[in-house]
Amino acid sequence: MEDREFEFTKKFWAEEILRGNLIWPDGNVIRFAKRNFKPDRSCTVLDYGCGGGRNSIALAMEGFSCIAMDYNAEALEVVRRKMSERGITNIRLIQNEGFEVPVEEGSVDAIVASGSLFYNRASDIEKILSNMRKCLKDQGLMWADWRSKSDSLFRKGEYLEEGLYKLQNGTKREGCCYFFGGSGGD
């Protein structure tokens, strides 16, 4: 499979961010952080694939220090604008490339990855997770969401490789590549 399939997926989600369709924070992310960490600036949360910053902004407003990371420079500008509008100073913006997580080793308490990992091949997800693990502190925790084989979009497109599909018309994500792991009807 060629990388152009993934370039389309990246472009699709970059446009969604700029259209402002992803504005509400994921309640699961906020609950994860608040249940496991004291919400103060000494606790750093990396929001991997932050998009327009919906989770980074919410976490910062709760008192956490955040690193908002995305491959898309325009998305990071959206986060920068939202920070400015709200007077938020406890978010650091980082643009990453490929599967890199350019953060100092052992420097973050938590990582959240909301809607950002399943746009990759399984082998690439392993690389990303390995790179994420390096930046976590020894007792650090991670929260991520995944697409499983019980997801309504599973098998709704062209089979590319085990668990990976290019979604078809009628899914509202036509042409996007999604990886479906885990259990559910094979």
Secondary structure, DSSP 8 states (H G I E B T S, - for coil): --THHHHHHHHHHHHHHHHT---S--HHHHHHHHHHS--STTSEEEEET-TT-HHHHHHHHHT-EEEEEES-HHHHHHHHHHHHHHT--SEEEEE--TT---S-TT-EEEEEESS-STTS-HHHHHHHHHHHHHHEEEEEEEEE--EETTSTTTTSEEEEETTEEEE-TTSSSTT-EEEEESSS--
